[in-house]
Amino acid sequence: MVEHGDIRVVHCGGSKLNFRDPVITHDSRFLLCASGEAVKVFSTSTEECIHELRGHTGLVTGVLLRPSNHLQVYSSSLDGTVRLWDFTDGILIKTCVIGYPIYSFYASAKHENIFVFAERFQLVAVHLPQSGDQLVEARELSAVLSGVNPNPAAIAFGRGGEFIASVNDLQLEVYFFKKQKSYRFFLKEDNKKGGWNTFTCVACHPKDDCIATGHEDGKIRLWRNFNHKKEYTYSTLHWHHSAVSSLCFTPEGTNLLSGGVESVLIQWRYKQESERDFLPRLGAAITHITVSPDGSLFCTSHSDNKITIIQSCVKVSAVIQGLVKGDSIRTDLMMDPRSKALVLNGKPGHLQFYSLQRDKLLYNLDIVQQEYIHESGLQQFEVVKAAFDASGLWLATVEERHQKAAELELNLKLWAFDEQTQSFVLNTTISAPHDAQITAMSFRQTADSQTTLLVSTSKDGHFKAWQLAAPAHTEDYIQSVNCPSWLCDFVGAYHGLVPECCSFSADGSLLAVAFQEVVTVWSPATWELTFFFFSPPSISDLCFGRLSCSKYLLGTTASNLLCCWNLLTCSCKTSPCIKVLSTQNFFCDSLNRFISLFLSFLLSVFVFKPSEPRPLFSRKAVCSGKVTQAVFAPREEMLESCEESSQWLNRSQLYFLTQQMDLMTFTTKAEEDRLLASSKQLVIDDSVAMTPFYLLLGKHRQQQQEHRDSDSSLWAERTALPQTSASIKELLQTPAHVLPSTSYLCSMFVQSLLISVSDARSAHAEEEMESEKEEEDSEEEMESSRSKPELVAAATESDAPALTKAQARELRRVRKLDHSWLAGLLDS
């Protein structure tokens, strides 16, 4: 078994958008945010991702606009570097090596240095060298504050950089740069009314000596006179019922913005705090608040990996939604057979459909259909199981709710795909389908591609078969035959054991149900027990083989062993040398015979065929963190000329999700080079987002241009551009701020369009010679076509004087002139 070097692990999407504060550019056209190991640049109007600034080898921990140049941006990372980018063109300008992991960083227009939060809870001032080299090393570092809170919201600059405020636990520290002196203020752990005074965030007024701090009990304190330790004062604002997560002043300091778990953005009037505005129902808890430099746009980050762009606290203008990570992915990763979208748990009570090709959320499907209440300790319905049929026409979901003093509430819902709305519509709701938790679900796919059967297993010791049938016609319930419902058709059990999992064969002729250490195989046609296997460890997952390996049944045990049964010989093969990480890391490919992948405790990947004991592919340390889920996704186009070692990537592609919400996949070097080449061929204006409408309009314009060129091909040949058109194209695509002066370029451009005098004369002479030759040929034809009497008459007049060539050419020109205008003039 060897590792294959031509197969690579690449990042393909996902990542957190709410890890750090986003940044809005000075013209409010773009929004930048940290996303994994990259910085994403979004359009504030179209919500599309325009650039991905990649270069860091660690998690990006901060993004800041460069104070001295509004077209450039800094980014920091755990790889110990600060990088300077031109975000309009996506170009890396400079890399500064700090040498320590950077957890957050800050900058101010009044300071040449940047301030980074490094190890040992210190805020360090770093001087960035001004050399022209692309890679530099920062050597001048000096500590400013110690005992700093690692939360980036716990530090803020005041009065444009005159002082810096830091909060940690119950302490507020203010450091003045000119005085080189700091003042500390302390609060008690709780107040008389039982509130918690712990600091959570801080913000400074841009013009006045005022510091706003947020606290655990939902209060906001406005501190003044803090430059005198004994004379400081503060006033209190209170609306939030829980901790204040973010505070931000507007650029002019006229308003203070606050947010928390209530999903409400509050705008407080400065010095008129009794007047406040609310923007409610933003969807999820607010984690960060940002204001554009001109104050026209507000931006809020939310706990559901979403960024909301707001027009001056009036209305929501755009929503940038990333891959949502709930408390746990209980439904596993699934693929929608119709839209080829990734489906998993999203917002509470929802399933999210995420496009792998566009790296964008398509829509959320509300499963619970109840308003979610943001209150800790409150038990609410959550989606725990979901399954698609092979055609994508049906979706089955399970939702449950645990109450301390009540029984388990359980609902099984069947959803039908609606062609008109292009979404799933609730078809059947089954309350209390089992007496205990449902452990697994599986659809049966028949030969005619019609889904008619769903099997569910439960901890109550039974598995049930749900049949798609027309409902009974009653007076109270009348339903069309075109919209049938689901009914219970069969209930099975085996010696009182608990069924853990189930799986249908590829043709739907067999059903395998694992009852603890016994694997039973049933015939869905008659519901008879065909045969069973006995395995000492309890079986936790099952999967039938595909194509040439359809005679095999695979399963994982509670002791993390892989078992393979041959259904023809009823023999079992156990692989004790290979251990899976958990029951959630055993996956099957429904399109290939290469059906399984599992991850060991060393984060290694193994891909194999059930018929062969030796894995086809293996890879160690596929990512830096833990792999939470994985799924095989079908390709839109099969790979061609694929090597034998990577044949398992021909028809399907393996995606897996990390703890940092990064979507990773396996690809070949040839495929990666092909995608890179195709991306270079598409040239798009940086100021316009690549939306579907933009691409459609561009294609329409291209077709019009081709039609116009075909109609005037002769004119295009005569007026062809000079040979320097390639350089002109490159000149027009180069950013204006890096070009020489316009006066210098204008003369060069005009010179490239001019034609030399010698070339013009030679071309004119050639045209005259061609015209003379054509006239002589036409004259000869005319003379040869004259009648014989004319020739005789011409012979009798042969004594006339001969004309020169120039005179004859002039005579022919006069003969061709139109003199009809003279006749009209004489008649008048």
Buried (B, 14 or more C-beta within 10 A) or exposed (E): EEEBEBBBBEBBBBBBBBBBBBBBBEEBBBBBBBBBBBBBBBBBBBBBBBBBBBBBEBBBBBBBBBBEEEBBBBBBBBBBBBBBBBBBBBBBBBBBBBEBBBBBBBBBEEBEBBBBBBEEBBBBBBBBEEEEEEEBEBEEBEEBBEEBBEBBBBBBBBBBBBBBBBBBEBBBBBBBBEEEEBBEBEBEEEBEEEBBBBBBBBBBBBBBBBBBBBBBBBBBBBBBEBBEEEEBEBEEBEBBEBBBBBBBBBBEBBBBBBBBBBBBBBBBEBEEBEEBBEBEEBBBBBBBBBBBBEBBBBBBBBBBBBBBBBEBBEEBBBBBBBBBBBEEBBBBBBBBBEBBBBBBBBBBBBBBBBBBEBBBBBBBBEBBEEEBEBEEEEEBBBBBBBBBBBBBBBBBBBBBBEEEEEEBBBBBBBBBBEEEEEBBEBBBBBEEBBEBBBBBBBBBBBEEEEBBBBBBBBBBBBBBBBBBEEBEEEEEEEBEEEEBBBBEBBEBBBEEBBBBBBBBBBEBBBBBBBBBBBBBBBEBEEEEEBEBBEBEBBBBBBBBBBEEBBBBBBBBBBEBBBBBBBBEEEEBEBBEEBBBBBBBBBBBBBBBBBBBBBBBEEBBBBBBBBEEEEBBBBBEEBBBEEBBBBBBBBBEEEBEEBEEBBBBBBBBBBBBBBEBBBBBBBBBEBBEEEEEEEEEEEEEEBEBBBBEEBEEEBEEEEEEEEEEEEEEEEEEEEEEEEEBEEEBEEBEEEEEEEEEEEEEEEEEBEEBEEEEEEEEEEEEEEEEEEEEEEBBEEEEEEEEEEEEEEEEEEEEEEEEEEEEEEEBBEEBEEEEEEEEEEEEEEEE
